[in-house]
Amino acid sequence: MTTGQVDLILTFLLLLALVHRRGDWRIVGTLALAFIASSIVGPQTHGIDRQVALSALDTVIVLLMLEPWTHDGDMRAYTVGFIGLAKLGCRLLYTSASYTSHTLFAIMINCAFAAQVIVAGGFVDALGLWLDRNLRLFFPRRYKLLRDGAH
């Protein structure tokens, strides 16, 4: 696939998520703005400068997900932020290991972003509810820690 095709698929996925959310724009809107910013910054930078700029965008996404997760208990924000942290780890590994395949790295980052959009759009809410129910049932202490920090 070409870069244009990947960008077109991600744009379609973002638009679908925006339509599906119907009013809750915080998480999907953050991802949409980050996608626009990366589409502008990415082609204009190269090498380590690109990795630093796109890592900064991923960091902003992670930090912006803290508010809906901690104040509203939104597990979508938690999951999107967690995937963002994984993307930051991938970027760090790619930057530090010069022998890493750029194609494999690009596939991983684009799939992680698509997963963020799918989660933010609410397309896997049923899976999230199932995980939430089982976490509460089998690991009640961890469930409390994840939800509100109670012991």
C-alpha positions, 0 to 999 in steps of 0.5 A: 500500500502507498502512503496515500492509500493508508492515509485515505483508509485512516481518514475514512476510519476517523470520519466513521468514528466521528459519525458513530460517536454522535456528540462525544468528540473529545477522544475522537476529536483529539485523534483527528487533530493529531492525525491532521497535525501528523499529516502536515508535520510528517512529510516536512521532516525527515529522520530523527526530526520526524520521530521527535515531532511524531513522538511529541504528538503521541505524547500530547495524545496520551496526556490529553487522555488523562482528563477523561479517564481520571475525571469521568472514568472513561475506559476508552480514554484509558485504552487510547492512552495505553495504546499511545504509550505503546506507540511511544515505546515502538518509536523509541525502539525504532529510533535506537535500533538502526537495523529495524525495518522501516516498513514493519515500523510503519505498519505497527504505528499505523495499525496502532493508530487504527486501533486507537480510532476503533476504540475511541469510536466505540466500535469495540464497546461490547468487548470492553464491557466483557473485559470490565465484567470479568476483571471485576469478577476475577480480580476485584482488587485490581479492578478497584485500583484501575477504576478509582485508586481504592485499595 
